[in-house]
Amino acid sequence: MASSSRVVTKIAAIFSKSRSDNEDYFTEVEGVGRIPRDIYKHVTSNPFGDLPRYSPHIVTQHFIIFVTFLILAATGVPIYFSDLFWAHYVIGLFGGIDLARQIHRIAAMVMMAASAYHLVTVIGGTISKLIKKEFDIKRTQIPRVKDLFDLIHDFRYFLGLEPYRPKMEKFMYKQKLHYLAILYGSFVLMAAGSALVFPDSLAKLFSETIGKVWPQAMGSESVSTFFQDLARLMHADEAVMALIVLAFWHWTNVHFVPGRFPVQWTFLTGRITREHQIEEHFLEYIRNLKEIPAEREYMRNLLQQIESESLQQEG
């Protein structure tokens, strides 16, 4: 209880210094009050999430793709680097190279099914919202000019040139970059992988299309041979790059940053902590205040408590 009192006193001190009409610092919400930009530093949060973020569909798709990606990496990378000393031991864990290849292909088909499920969910959900006139581009992964300004603003904040982080949407610039990278990487992996699994179909397709205008400068190499070699190179290199991006970019930004470490439970619960949403998705939090009565009540009580402390200090 003493700790809670110290927090409120600290916020009250901040409020007493910021009573001018600063539109960048305060956001007025009808029926709640003026929300300070840095209130996230002082709210209470449940590590498993306070507010809705992802639907059960998205949580399920993410989990399936996450698991299948790990299986694909564990079976595919050792096969590609089979000449290295450690690859033999890893392949042995899967019962040998033949069984590892079968597991790899099965996991790939499951991932492709999950990706198709994702596309159906996103496209179907968008169409449904358009029909109901509930579609809001601000709450989607579609890049906007604002994302560029948010990136510049955030960069300046981390350099100490801005007092507060930008007010960002449900999906900030960083998450949109993640999503676009996943879309591109998945397309390359699936297209190149399918070409390797069905080489005869690929040879027939290219010989009847591109092969008819294949430049003589390529010499005796057939169009099907060229694209088969290209698919093998693209599949392996993209897989290694995806693994590096996942480990050093995605996991670091999502789970290992201060305040989220050792894991952010949103990927399982579909809910986000109040602190995280206010800090990185402030505009989405404002919408939640308008849509969720319990959250309005929580914030209203917190602001009233802060106001009371501030008046006592001034008195």
N, C-alpha and C positions, 0 to 999 in steps of 0.2 A: 504493500500500500504506500510505503514511504517512497519507493522508486517511482510509482505512478505520480505522486505529488510533485517530485522533482522534475519529471517530464513536463507536466502541465505548467509549472513555474517557468521552465525554460522557454516554452512556447509563448507564454504570456509576455515574457521579456521581449521576444522577437516581435510580437504583435504591437507592443507599445512603441516600438521604433519604426513601425511600418504602417502608420495609420493614414498616410496620404493615399489618395485614389490612384494607386498604381495598378493599371490594368494588366501589366505583365506578371505581377505578383499575385493579385487576387482574381478569382473568378466567381462571379455572383451566380448562385443557384437558388431559384425561387423556392421558398419553403425550407431552405437549409441554412443559407448564409453565405458569407464570403469565404471561399476556399483558398488558403494560401498555397502557393506553388510547392513549397517544401514541407507540406504537412505529412508527407510519406515518412519523414524521419521520426515521426512521433506516434504514429498509429499502431494499434495492436494487430498482429497478423497470425493466422493459423498456417504453419508450414505446409499443410496439405491443401491449402487454398481457401479463400474466403468468397471469391466472386467467380461467376461463370466465364469460361473462355472458349473451350472447344466442346463440340457436340460429341456424343458417344461414337458417332460414325468416324470422326476425325481421330479420336483416341484409338479406336480399333485399327484404323488404317496405319497410323503411325507405328503402333506396336508390331503389327505384322511386317511392315517394311523394315523396321529396326531389327527384328529377329532374323528375317531372311537375309538382310544385308550382311549381318555378322557371319551367318552360315556361308554365304557366297564368298566372303573375303577369306574365311578360314579354309575353304576348299579350293578356291580359285588361285589365290596368290601362291601357295606352295606348288601348285601344278606349273604355274608360269615360271617360277624360280626353282624348278626341280633340280637344277645343277648345283644348288647351294646345299651345304651340309645339313641345315636345319629342316629343309623341306621334306626330306625322307621321313623324319620322325613325325612331323605334323600329318603327312599323308597317311602314315601308319595308324594314326588315331582314328581315321575314318575307314579303316579296313582295306587300305590299298588304293591305288590310283583309279582303278575301274569303278569301285564303289564311290570314291570321292567325286568322280565325274557325274555319276547318277544323282548323288545327293545335291550336287551343284545345279544340275538341270531342274530337279524338282523344286529346289528353293527359288530358282529363277522364275519358274512358272507361277509359283505362289506370289512372288513379288509383282509379276506382271498383272496377275488377277487383282491384287490389292491396289495397284496403280489404276487399273480400269475402274475399280470400285470407287476410288478417290475422284476420278474424272466424272463419273456418273453422279456422285454426291454433290460435287461443286457445281456442275452444269445444271443438274436438276434443281438444286437449291436456289440457284440464281434465277432460273426461269420461274420457279414458284414465287420468289420474292418480287420479281418484275410484275407478275400477274396480280399479286396482292398489293402492288405499289409500295412495297416495304424495302426495296433494294436501295442500299446506301453504299456508294463506291468508297466512301471513307472507311468503311469497316471491312474492306477486302484487301487482298494481296496485290491488287493492281497498282503499279508504280504511278506516282503523281509528282508534280513539280515540287509540292510541299516537302516530299521526302528529301530532295536535294538540299533545300534550305534547312531542314532539320539536321541533316548530316553536317552541314557547315556550322550550324549553331552548336551542336553537340561537341564538335571538334574544338570550337572556341571555348566551350565550357570546361573541357578537360585540360585546356591550356591556361585556365584561370581568367579568360577574357570575358566570360559571361557569368552572371551571378547564379543563374538557374538553368536547368536543362530545358530543352524545348518542350512544348506541349504537343505530344505525339498521339497518333491514332491507335486503334486496336493492334495494327501491325506496323511497327516502326521500320525505318529504312533498312536496318540490319537484318530483320526477319524477312523482308522482301528480297534482299540479296541472297539469303539462304535458300529461299523458296525457288527463285529463278535458277540458282546453281543446281538445285536438286532436279528441277525439270529438265535442264539441259543434260546433266549427267545421266539421268535415268533413260532419256531418249537414246543417247549414244550407246550406253551399255546394252539396252534391249535390242536396238537395231543391229549393232555389231554382233551381239551374242546370237541373235536369231540367224544371222548370216553364217555363223560358224556351225550352228546346229543343222541348218538346212543348206549345205553348199550347192547341191544340185539345183534347187529352186533358184538360188541366187545366180548361178551361172546361166540358167535359162533366161532369167529376167533381164540381166544386163546384156547378154548376147543379142537379145531381140530388141533392145532399146538403145542404150549407149553404144553398144558394139557396132551399130550401123554407121555411126559417125566417129568411131574411134580414130584418133589421129595416127598417121603413119609414123610419126616421130617416136611412138612408143615401141617400135620395132616388133619383134616376134611375140612379145608378151601379150597374152589374151586379156580382154577386158575383165573376164571373170577371175582370172588369176590375180590381176592387179587389185581388184576390190576385195578378194578373199584375204590377201596379205594386209590390205589396209584395215579390214574389219578386225583381224587378229591383233594388229598393232593398237587400234583405237580401243578395243575392248580391254586389253591389259593395262594400257597407260591410263585410261579413264578410271579403271577400278582402283589403281594405286593412288591416283590423285583424289578420288572420292574418299578413300580411307584416310588419307592425310588431312583432307578438309574436315572430315567428321571428327577426327581425334583432336586436331589442333585449332579448329575454328568453331565448329558447331558445339561440341561438348564444352569447350572452354567458355564460350559466350553464354551458354544456356545453364550449365550446371556448376562450373568451377569458379564463377565470379563471386566476389564478396556479397554476402547476403543470400546466396543461392546454394553455396557449397554445403554438403557434398553432392546434393541432388535437388533438382527442382521437380516437385511431384506433379506438375501440370500434365505431363505426358501420360500419367496414369489416372489422375482424378478428373482431368478436364477443367480444373479450377485454378485460379491464380491468386496469389496472396495480395492482400489489400496494399501493402507497402510497394510491391513490384508494379502493380497496375498504376498506382498514382505516380510513381517515379518515371516509368517508361511509356505509359499509355494513359496519360492524364485525361485526354479528351474522351477516351472510352470510359474512364471512371466517372466523368461528369454525366455521361449518358446513363451509366448504371445508377447514379444517384437519382436520376429522374424516373428510372424504370423499376427500381427495387425499393419498396417502402422500408424494409429493415435497414438497408444501408443508409437511407436518408435519416432515419432515426439515430443511427450510430453517429454519423457525422454531425448532426444537429446537436446532440448531447455533448460531443467532444468540443465543438466550437463554443457552446454555452459555458462549458467548464473553463475553457481558456479565457473567455471574455470576463468571467467572474474573477479569475485570478488576476487578470490585467487591471481591472477596476480596483481590486484590493491593494495592488501594488501602488497605483497612482494615488489612492487615498492615504 
